[in-house]
Structures are given as C-alpha cells and as structure tokens.
Amino acid sequence: MRVEKGKVRAPEIGRVWLNSTPLSFRQLRGRVVLVDFWDYTCVNCIRTLPYVQAWHEHYHDKGLTVIGVHTPEFTFAQYESNVERGIREFGLTYPVVIDSDREIWKAFANRYWPTKYLLDKDGYLRYGHFGEGGYGECEQVIQELLREIDPDIALPVLMDPLREEDHAGAVCYRASGELYLGNRRGRIGNEGGFKEDQIADYDFEGVPEENFFYARGRWASTAEYFEAVETGDHTLKLKYEASAVNLVMACPHAAAAEVVVLLDGKPLTRAQATRDTRFRPSAPSTADESYVVVDLARMYFLADNHEFGEHELELHCSPGVAAFAFTFTSCVDPVASALQTATIPEP
C-alpha cells in the first residue's frame, strides 16, 4: 500500500523503550523510519522479524531507523520482562517501544499484526503492508525513500528471500483460521459450550469438526485462556488444515508443565518435530513419546509437516497448562517439501 507523498504525518507517541533511549518521529526527521507493529506471541510477526532485523542491519547507517511497536494481544504480553525476553530470543537489536495501552496502535488506526509503515524524511506516511510477505516491495520502497534523501547513495542489492517458502513459486494455501481458547473469543465444540469463568468437567465423543477445539477433563475457563486444573486427564483435540500448527501457552499457576503431542493419533516423527519438541522413550516397540515443556508465556511450535494437509491434533496437558490460541502456517516450497519427505528417515 503506497501513500501519496505529503498527505499523512505520523503521530508523536511512546514512553517505554527497549534497545534505545526514547525516540520521537520529530527528532527522526531527515531519516527514513520503518514502524513495525508486532507481538512476540504472533506467528506471522515472528516470521517477519528476520527481515526487519536484516533491514536494520543493512540500512541503519544509510539513513533508516527501524522502530518495533510491541502491541500485545494477551495480558501476559504486556509485561516488559516478557517482551525483553522475546527481543533476546529473536535477536532484535533495533529500538522497540512498548505499546501496552495501544496508544500508538490507535494513533495509526492500525488493525493487524504484523503491519509495517514507512515514513519519509519529512515524517510523512508513504507505504504500508499488512501481514506476511511483500518483503521485496518493502525493501524497494526503503531504497526509494533513502534516495530521496541522497540520490547518489550507494545501496546494496535487494535481499534474497530468507526462507524457501518466501521464494517465487512457493504456494500459500488457505489454512485454518486462528483459534482462541478463552471464552471471550473462543470456539469450543463440546456440547454445552464453555462453563464460563469457572472450573468444570468437560467431555466429548465423535469426530471433531474444523474451526473448533474439544476438551476432555477438568479445566478452568477464563476470558483469555483455558487452563488444565486438578488431577486426571486433560485433553485438547482439534482438526485443522495447515502445514504447521502452533499454540500460545503459559503456566500462570505453576513453574512448568508438559504437553504430550499426538498428530493423527501417533507421536511426532523426527521429521515432524519442531525446535520445541522433546522425545522420551515410551513402551517397548512403540515410537518415542513427543512432548513440549511449557515454562514461559509464549508461542510454542507444536508440529511441522512441511507440506499442506488436513490433520488431527491431540494434546495431553499436565495440570497448570494454560492454552490461549492455536495458529497455523500455510506457505510451503514444493521442492523443499518434496526433499524433506524424501530424505528424512523415520526414527
């Protein structure tokens, strides 16, 4: 989205800054400014961060200032310590401003995570992009705005895509939509729905439908999350279409907890594992049990099939696990997907 030059000027807002002393758009006049709205729990934001960091590294000395605006979706993401941890995890070195009250979000009339805005040397909005993708176009606009400052500036060639699925020829399918588990926005498929704001027993039978999650066991239902409580079995189940599935989780009332992951009725293979997956021996002559340890409030990568398809996910949660939202990945590189399937052996 390009904006006509000299029409819209950015607001002056922002109090708490990380990686920087406080900045203002007024003091940044004469530089190009990239404003990136993000949340450290958002899968689409996480996938764009390597590009934002790379642009900071390539163009900061050329006249670009990158500002990450961290606007949280969930209450726990308002805490500065959690944002600081996310910044370290993703290796971000550019300035980040905390926007927990959504002041900057509202000032830009923003609606999506992630969103990128480019401001020219006079502080006017010149470009915006919502969601993932558009990396080449965004970098091209960065260079155009830098040349408005100095027509003779020496700039690097445009970056190659950082992931195989970002190359031309990659395919993005229509994945299942984000699925919340809090009763304010969640969609539970159990008969009778949520027992809102109370601890209750849940049960289900039959085949799950897409766009709903199903629960078994004793759970506490809150506006933001669904928490496994007390003893016994705590199971979540859902049917989805995607290449990979993630879940935002925390342990608000425990130091740590575990989630055993089953995909299509079986433990994950090594090929389906993610950076969060752990394995341990199970019964003799059976596959190793796949699980994740929930010890921080963040998004956990549950399973990666490397190719798009329909799957059934089953999670067995120990007491203390609070589940906030399932998110899904849909873009795949056909060649890389074929190689992944062909070359990684079963355990």
VEXNUKOL-403030 format. One record per residue (C-alpha): residue number from 0; x, y, z. Coordinates in nm, 3 decimals. Layout:
// residues N
+-----+---------+---------+---------+
|  nr |      xx |      yy |      zz |
+-----+---------+---------+---------+
| NUM |       X |       Y |       Z |
...
+-----+---------+---------+---------+
//
This chain:
// residues 347
+-----+---------+---------+---------+
|  nr |      xx |      yy |      zz |
+-----+---------+---------+---------+
|   0 |   0.000 |   0.000 |   0.000 |
|   1 |   0.169 |   0.320 |  -0.119 |
|   2 |   0.058 |   0.658 |   0.013 |
|   3 |   0.081 |   0.986 |  -0.179 |
|   4 |   0.372 |   1.199 |  -0.065 |
|   5 |   0.297 |   1.475 |   0.188 |
|   6 |  -0.051 |   1.367 |   0.293 |
|   7 |  -0.033 |   1.187 |   0.629 |
|   8 |   0.222 |   1.259 |   0.903 |
|   9 |   0.296 |   1.012 |   1.185 |
|  10 |   0.188 |   1.089 |   1.546 |
|  11 |   0.425 |   1.157 |   1.834 |
|  12 |   0.371 |   0.885 |   2.097 |
|  13 |   0.575 |   0.639 |   2.305 |
|  14 |   0.705 |   0.623 |   2.664 |
|  15 |   0.888 |   0.298 |   2.744 |
|  16 |   1.167 |   0.199 |   2.506 |
|  17 |   1.391 |  -0.107 |   2.482 |
|  18 |   1.722 |  -0.123 |   2.292 |
|  19 |   1.720 |   0.259 |   2.276 |
|  20 |   1.673 |   0.585 |   2.458 |
|  21 |   1.327 |   0.734 |   2.387 |
|  22 |   1.282 |   0.849 |   2.028 |
|  23 |   1.031 |   1.072 |   1.855 |
|  24 |   0.932 |   1.097 |   1.494 |
|  25 |   1.011 |   1.467 |   1.505 |
|  26 |   1.374 |   1.408 |   1.602 |
|  27 |   1.398 |   1.146 |   1.327 |
|  28 |   1.312 |   1.396 |   1.052 |
|  29 |   1.573 |   1.363 |   0.782 |
|  30 |   1.575 |   0.983 |   0.814 |
|  31 |   1.350 |   0.711 |   0.674 |
|  32 |   1.155 |   0.536 |   0.950 |
|  33 |   1.014 |   0.183 |   0.940 |
|  34 |   0.740 |   0.129 |   1.201 |
|  35 |   0.666 |  -0.240 |   1.263 |
|  36 |   0.365 |  -0.337 |   1.477 |
|  37 |   0.423 |  -0.679 |   1.629 |
|  38 |   0.357 |  -0.911 |   1.924 |
|  39 |   0.613 |  -1.167 |   2.039 |
|  40 |   0.342 |  -1.439 |   2.055 |
|  41 |   0.217 |  -1.382 |   1.698 |
|  42 |   0.335 |  -1.644 |   1.446 |
|  43 |   0.301 |  -1.407 |   1.149 |
|  44 |   0.503 |  -1.143 |   1.334 |
|  45 |   0.770 |  -1.396 |   1.427 |
|  46 |   0.808 |  -1.495 |   1.063 |
|  47 |   0.862 |  -1.133 |   0.952 |
|  48 |   1.117 |  -1.042 |   1.222 |
|  49 |   1.426 |  -1.179 |   1.039 |
|  50 |   1.353 |  -0.940 |   0.752 |
|  51 |   1.301 |  -0.641 |   0.981 |
|  52 |   1.626 |  -0.716 |   1.164 |
|  53 |   1.812 |  -0.757 |   0.834 |
|  54 |   1.685 |  -0.422 |   0.705 |
|  55 |   1.802 |  -0.259 |   1.028 |
|  56 |   2.148 |  -0.408 |   0.979 |
|  57 |   2.172 |  -0.324 |   0.608 |
|  58 |   2.030 |   0.028 |   0.610 |
|  59 |   2.071 |   0.187 |   0.954 |
|  60 |   2.398 |   0.353 |   0.850 |
|  61 |   2.235 |   0.456 |   0.522 |
|  62 |   1.961 |   0.661 |   0.690 |
|  63 |   1.694 |   0.409 |   0.804 |
|  64 |   1.561 |   0.387 |   1.159 |
|  65 |   1.356 |   0.080 |   1.247 |
|  66 |   1.108 |   0.108 |   1.534 |
|  67 |   0.929 |  -0.202 |   1.658 |
|  68 |   0.598 |  -0.117 |   1.823 |
|  69 |   0.510 |  -0.403 |   2.056 |
|  70 |   0.131 |  -0.404 |   2.096 |
|  71 |   0.027 |  -0.712 |   2.299 |
|  72 |  -0.271 |  -0.932 |   2.223 |
|  73 |  -0.275 |  -1.112 |   2.559 |
|  74 |  -0.240 |  -0.972 |   2.911 |
|  75 |   0.089 |  -1.152 |   2.988 |
|  76 |   0.248 |  -0.993 |   2.680 |
|  77 |   0.206 |  -0.650 |   2.840 |
|  78 |   0.487 |  -0.716 |   3.085 |
|  79 |   0.817 |  -0.559 |   2.984 |
|  80 |   1.016 |  -0.858 |   3.109 |
|  81 |   0.831 |  -1.089 |   2.869 |
|  82 |   0.887 |  -0.850 |   2.578 |
|  83 |   1.255 |  -0.820 |   2.668 |
|  84 |   1.285 |  -1.198 |   2.664 |
|  85 |   1.118 |  -1.210 |   2.323 |
|  86 |   1.358 |  -0.947 |   2.192 |
|  87 |   1.654 |  -1.155 |   2.308 |
|  88 |   1.507 |  -1.478 |   2.169 |
|  89 |   1.460 |  -1.330 |   1.823 |
|  90 |   1.790 |  -1.140 |   1.827 |
|  91 |   1.640 |  -0.795 |   1.771 |
|  92 |   1.880 |  -0.504 |   1.810 |
|  93 |   1.669 |  -0.215 |   1.682 |
|  94 |   1.459 |   0.016 |   1.908 |
|  95 |   1.133 |  -0.129 |   2.041 |
|  96 |   0.865 |   0.082 |   2.208 |
|  97 |   0.612 |  -0.073 |   2.448 |
|  98 |   0.253 |  -0.003 |   2.342 |
|  99 |   0.060 |  -0.197 |   2.607 |
| 100 |  -0.219 |   0.062 |   2.619 |
| 101 |  -0.247 |   0.058 |   2.237 |
| 102 |  -0.190 |   0.433 |   2.215 |
| 103 |   0.034 |   0.407 |   1.909 |
| 104 |  -0.186 |   0.134 |   1.759 |
| 105 |  -0.487 |   0.367 |   1.783 |
| 106 |  -0.295 |   0.670 |   1.661 |
| 107 |  -0.205 |   0.482 |   1.341 |
| 108 |  -0.560 |   0.338 |   1.323 |
| 109 |  -0.388 |   0.001 |   1.294 |
| 110 |  -0.585 |  -0.324 |   1.282 |
| 111 |  -0.343 |  -0.609 |   1.216 |
| 112 |  -0.037 |  -0.797 |   1.343 |
| 113 |   0.209 |  -0.754 |   1.182 |
| 114 |   0.185 |  -0.422 |   0.997 |
| 115 |   0.472 |  -0.219 |   0.856 |
| 116 |   0.462 |   0.153 |   0.779 |
| 117 |   0.735 |   0.355 |   0.607 |
| 118 |   0.777 |   0.726 |   0.679 |
| 119 |   0.981 |   0.954 |   0.457 |
| 120 |   1.244 |   1.209 |   0.562 |
| 121 |   0.971 |   1.465 |   0.635 |
| 122 |   0.776 |   1.228 |   0.862 |
| 123 |   0.500 |   1.151 |   0.612 |
| 124 |   0.350 |   0.806 |   0.571 |
| 125 |   0.448 |   0.666 |   0.231 |
| 126 |   0.390 |   0.291 |   0.248 |
| 127 |   0.209 |   0.025 |   0.448 |
| 128 |   0.190 |  -0.353 |   0.437 |
| 129 |  -0.035 |  -0.582 |   0.640 |
| 130 |   0.061 |  -0.939 |   0.729 |
| 131 |   0.345 |  -1.151 |   0.599 |
| 132 |   0.508 |  -1.123 |   0.258 |
| 133 |   0.581 |  -0.822 |   0.041 |
| 134 |   0.942 |  -0.820 |   0.160 |
| 135 |   1.093 |  -0.731 |  -0.176 |
| 136 |   0.846 |  -0.447 |  -0.233 |
| 137 |   0.902 |  -0.308 |   0.118 |
| 138 |   1.279 |  -0.309 |   0.075 |
| 139 |   1.243 |  -0.144 |  -0.264 |
| 140 |   1.042 |   0.140 |  -0.107 |
| 141 |   1.306 |   0.172 |   0.167 |
| 142 |   1.566 |   0.228 |  -0.104 |
| 143 |   1.345 |   0.475 |  -0.293 |
| 144 |   1.295 |   0.685 |   0.021 |
| 145 |   1.666 |   0.675 |   0.103 |
| 146 |   1.742 |   0.802 |  -0.248 |
| 147 |   1.506 |   1.093 |  -0.186 |
| 148 |   1.749 |   1.195 |   0.089 |
| 149 |   2.061 |   1.132 |  -0.121 |
| 150 |   2.018 |   1.049 |  -0.491 |
| 151 |   2.382 |   0.935 |  -0.511 |
| 152 |   2.369 |   0.700 |  -0.212 |
| 153 |   2.530 |   0.358 |  -0.262 |
| 154 |   2.279 |   0.088 |  -0.166 |
| 155 |   2.311 |  -0.291 |  -0.159 |
| 156 |   2.122 |  -0.515 |  -0.398 |
| 157 |   1.781 |  -0.623 |  -0.274 |
| 158 |   1.799 |  -0.918 |  -0.036 |
| 159 |   1.720 |  -1.269 |  -0.147 |
| 160 |   1.431 |  -1.432 |   0.040 |
| 161 |   1.543 |  -1.567 |   0.377 |
| 162 |   1.324 |  -1.879 |   0.362 |
| 163 |   1.249 |  -2.126 |   0.086 |
| 164 |   0.876 |  -2.064 |   0.119 |
| 165 |   0.930 |  -1.692 |   0.052 |
| 166 |   1.078 |  -1.754 |  -0.294 |
| 167 |   0.878 |  -1.711 |  -0.613 |
| 168 |   0.696 |  -2.035 |  -0.681 |
| 169 |   0.613 |  -2.108 |  -0.319 |
| 170 |   0.249 |  -2.191 |  -0.256 |
| 171 |   0.035 |  -2.041 |   0.020 |
| 172 |  -0.282 |  -2.233 |   0.093 |
| 173 |  -0.588 |  -2.122 |   0.285 |
| 174 |  -0.515 |  -2.259 |   0.630 |
| 175 |  -0.748 |  -2.299 |   0.925 |
| 176 |  -0.810 |  -1.968 |   1.098 |
| 177 |  -0.659 |  -1.867 |   1.432 |
| 178 |  -0.849 |  -2.048 |   1.706 |
| 179 |  -0.880 |  -1.891 |   2.052 |
| 180 |  -0.944 |  -2.095 |   2.365 |
| 181 |  -1.057 |  -1.820 |   2.602 |
| 182 |  -1.432 |  -1.792 |   2.638 |
| 183 |  -1.439 |  -1.430 |   2.516 |
| 184 |  -1.343 |  -1.523 |   2.159 |
| 185 |  -1.301 |  -1.899 |   2.163 |
| 186 |  -1.492 |  -2.167 |   1.975 |
| 187 |  -1.534 |  -2.488 |   2.175 |
| 188 |  -1.707 |  -2.783 |   2.012 |
| 189 |  -1.816 |  -2.961 |   2.330 |
| 190 |  -2.188 |  -2.993 |   2.381 |
| 191 |  -2.300 |  -2.710 |   2.607 |
| 192 |  -2.001 |  -2.494 |   2.519 |
| 193 |  -1.790 |  -2.314 |   2.780 |
| 194 |  -1.862 |  -2.318 |   3.151 |
| 195 |  -1.754 |  -1.957 |   3.165 |
| 196 |  -1.532 |  -1.827 |   3.443 |
| 197 |  -1.545 |  -2.146 |   3.647 |
| 198 |  -1.376 |  -2.483 |   3.692 |
| 199 |  -1.575 |  -2.766 |   3.536 |
| 200 |  -1.555 |  -3.111 |   3.380 |
| 201 |  -1.560 |  -3.144 |   3.001 |
| 202 |  -1.610 |  -3.448 |   2.781 |
| 203 |  -1.659 |  -3.518 |   2.411 |
| 204 |  -1.721 |  -3.805 |   2.173 |
| 205 |  -1.727 |  -3.841 |   1.799 |
| 206 |  -1.529 |  -3.680 |   1.518 |
| 207 |  -1.406 |  -3.322 |   1.567 |
| 208 |  -1.508 |  -3.053 |   1.319 |
| 209 |  -1.270 |  -2.793 |   1.184 |
| 210 |  -1.268 |  -2.444 |   1.340 |
| 211 |  -1.349 |  -2.578 |   1.689 |
| 212 |  -1.143 |  -2.725 |   1.970 |
| 213 |  -1.265 |  -3.000 |   2.200 |
| 214 |  -1.176 |  -3.061 |   2.563 |
| 215 |  -1.180 |  -3.357 |   2.799 |
| 216 |  -1.104 |  -3.341 |   3.170 |
| 217 |  -1.119 |  -3.067 |   3.431 |
| 218 |  -1.050 |  -2.717 |   3.303 |
| 219 |  -1.081 |  -2.358 |   3.418 |
| 220 |  -1.242 |  -2.134 |   3.155 |
| 221 |  -1.137 |  -1.767 |   3.154 |
| 222 |  -1.184 |  -1.486 |   2.904 |
| 223 |  -0.829 |  -1.529 |   2.766 |
| 224 |  -0.729 |  -1.890 |   2.826 |
| 225 |  -0.834 |  -2.246 |   2.904 |
| 226 |  -0.633 |  -2.395 |   3.194 |
| 227 |  -0.584 |  -2.760 |   3.295 |
| 228 |  -0.655 |  -2.787 |   3.667 |
| 229 |  -0.650 |  -3.052 |   3.938 |
| 230 |  -0.568 |  -3.417 |   3.867 |
| 231 |  -0.671 |  -3.654 |   3.592 |
| 232 |  -0.657 |  -3.648 |   3.213 |
| 233 |  -0.664 |  -3.310 |   3.039 |
| 234 |  -0.703 |  -3.344 |   2.663 |
| 235 |  -0.743 |  -3.091 |   2.382 |
| 236 |  -0.831 |  -3.202 |   2.032 |
| 237 |  -0.881 |  -3.026 |   1.703 |
| 238 |  -0.898 |  -3.088 |   1.331 |
| 239 |  -0.711 |  -2.840 |   1.111 |
| 240 |  -0.570 |  -2.775 |   0.765 |
| 241 |  -0.217 |  -2.631 |   0.751 |
| 242 |   0.146 |  -2.721 |   0.708 |
| 243 |   0.231 |  -2.645 |   1.072 |
| 244 |   0.046 |  -2.576 |   1.397 |
| 245 |   0.141 |  -2.364 |   1.699 |
| 246 |  -0.015 |  -2.285 |   2.035 |
| 247 |   0.031 |  -1.987 |   2.266 |
| 248 |   0.067 |  -2.127 |   2.619 |
| 249 |   0.169 |  -2.023 |   2.968 |
| 250 |   0.174 |  -2.158 |   3.324 |
| 251 |   0.009 |  -1.886 |   3.533 |
| 252 |  -0.018 |  -2.105 |   3.844 |
| 253 |   0.277 |  -2.343 |   3.803 |
| 254 |   0.650 |  -2.318 |   3.739 |
| 255 |   0.631 |  -2.551 |   3.438 |
| 256 |   0.413 |  -2.818 |   3.282 |
| 257 |   0.419 |  -3.066 |   2.994 |
| 258 |   0.207 |  -3.122 |   2.686 |
| 259 |   0.223 |  -3.458 |   2.509 |
| 260 |   0.165 |  -3.412 |   2.135 |
| 261 |  -0.010 |  -3.664 |   1.910 |
| 262 |  -0.067 |  -3.600 |   1.540 |
| 263 |  -0.320 |  -3.816 |   1.359 |
| 264 |  -0.321 |  -4.049 |   1.658 |
| 265 |   0.057 |  -4.100 |   1.675 |
| 266 |   0.358 |  -3.934 |   1.839 |
| 267 |   0.550 |  -3.694 |   1.619 |
| 268 |   0.825 |  -3.830 |   1.400 |
| 269 |   1.162 |  -3.657 |   1.391 |
| 270 |   1.061 |  -3.509 |   1.057 |
| 271 |   0.750 |  -3.350 |   1.211 |
| 272 |   0.934 |  -3.221 |   1.518 |
| 273 |   0.996 |  -2.851 |   1.586 |
| 274 |   1.254 |  -2.666 |   1.790 |
| 275 |   1.021 |  -2.704 |   2.091 |
| 276 |   0.974 |  -3.081 |   2.055 |
| 277 |   1.130 |  -3.323 |   2.302 |
| 278 |   1.129 |  -3.701 |   2.286 |
| 279 |   1.149 |  -3.972 |   2.551 |
| 280 |   1.125 |  -4.349 |   2.534 |
| 281 |   0.777 |  -4.493 |   2.558 |
| 282 |   0.664 |  -4.855 |   2.585 |
| 283 |   0.884 |  -5.115 |   2.414 |
| 284 |   0.833 |  -5.149 |   2.039 |
| 285 |   0.648 |  -4.816 |   2.017 |
| 286 |   0.757 |  -4.474 |   1.896 |
| 287 |   0.917 |  -4.233 |   2.140 |
| 288 |   0.672 |  -4.002 |   2.312 |
| 289 |   0.675 |  -3.645 |   2.175 |
| 290 |   0.609 |  -3.355 |   2.410 |
| 291 |   0.684 |  -2.989 |   2.485 |
| 292 |   0.772 |  -2.827 |   2.816 |
| 293 |   0.574 |  -2.512 |   2.893 |
| 294 |   0.785 |  -2.292 |   3.119 |
| 295 |   0.745 |  -1.948 |   2.963 |
| 296 |   0.450 |  -1.746 |   2.837 |
| 297 |   0.498 |  -1.759 |   2.459 |
| 298 |   0.404 |  -1.932 |   2.138 |
| 299 |   0.512 |  -2.298 |   2.112 |
| 300 |   0.574 |  -2.472 |   1.780 |
| 301 |   0.382 |  -2.800 |   1.809 |
| 302 |   0.418 |  -2.982 |   1.476 |
| 303 |   0.553 |  -2.918 |   1.127 |
| 304 |   0.452 |  -3.140 |   0.833 |
| 305 |   0.642 |  -2.928 |   0.577 |
| 306 |   0.352 |  -2.970 |   0.339 |
| 307 |  -0.010 |  -2.860 |   0.350 |
| 308 |  -0.272 |  -3.111 |   0.459 |
| 309 |  -0.557 |  -3.200 |   0.693 |
| 310 |  -0.461 |  -3.333 |   1.035 |
| 311 |  -0.599 |  -3.412 |   1.378 |
| 312 |  -0.404 |  -3.283 |   1.676 |
| 313 |  -0.440 |  -3.426 |   2.024 |
| 314 |  -0.272 |  -3.271 |   2.328 |
| 315 |  -0.249 |  -3.427 |   2.674 |
| 316 |  -0.175 |  -3.148 |   2.919 |
| 317 |  -0.045 |  -3.174 |   3.271 |
| 318 |  -0.208 |  -2.951 |   3.536 |
| 319 |  -0.102 |  -2.587 |   3.506 |
| 320 |  -0.103 |  -2.556 |   3.128 |
| 321 |  -0.300 |  -2.253 |   3.008 |
| 322 |  -0.381 |  -2.252 |   2.635 |
| 323 |  -0.456 |  -1.921 |   2.464 |
| 324 |  -0.469 |  -1.959 |   2.084 |
| 325 |  -0.384 |  -2.203 |   1.807 |
| 326 |  -0.218 |  -2.054 |   1.498 |
| 327 |  -0.134 |  -2.217 |   1.167 |
| 328 |   0.123 |  -2.189 |   0.887 |
| 329 |   0.022 |  -2.244 |   0.526 |
| 330 |   0.308 |  -2.142 |   0.292 |
| 331 |   0.532 |  -2.419 |   0.161 |
| 332 |   0.803 |  -2.455 |  -0.101 |
| 333 |   0.707 |  -2.754 |  -0.321 |
| 334 |   1.067 |  -2.854 |  -0.398 |
| 335 |   1.188 |  -2.826 |  -0.039 |
| 336 |   0.879 |  -3.010 |   0.081 |
| 337 |   0.945 |  -3.298 |  -0.157 |
| 338 |   1.310 |  -3.319 |  -0.049 |
| 339 |   1.211 |  -3.311 |   0.319 |
| 340 |   0.971 |  -3.600 |   0.269 |
| 341 |   1.223 |  -3.799 |   0.066 |
| 342 |   1.539 |  -3.756 |   0.270 |
| 343 |   1.446 |  -3.759 |   0.640 |
| 344 |   1.412 |  -4.117 |   0.766 |
| 345 |   1.160 |  -4.235 |   1.019 |
| 346 |   1.304 |  -4.294 |   1.369 |
+-----+---------+---------+---------+
//
